[in-house]
């Protein structure tokens, strides 16, 4: 999730995290509704402005990274 005041985010790379965007938070979700809620929040945060060729041109990009972890019904990780 991004704070609306963060304007210039930086793409970083590290051995432990891999490629990531600095100053973003990871949010755990457990339902489809949770996922859609965060996707809508990201979409609402986008900046749109008119250009000569497009009245609704997006002035920003949206990136969603989803990590899926499977758990058994008892809450334990498989083989764990």
LINBELKA-V958474 format. One record per run of one state. SS is the DSSP state (@ for helix, = for strand, . for the rest). FROM is the first residue (numbers start at 1). TO is the last residue. If there is no record, write none. Layout:
[[SS:FROM:TO] [SS:FROM:TO]]
//
This chain:
[[.:1:10] [=:11:14] [.:15:17] [=:18:21] [.:22:31] [@:32:44] [.:45:47] [=:48:49] [.:50:56] [=:57:58] [.:59:70] [=:71:71] [.:72:76] [=:77:77] [.:78:80]]
//
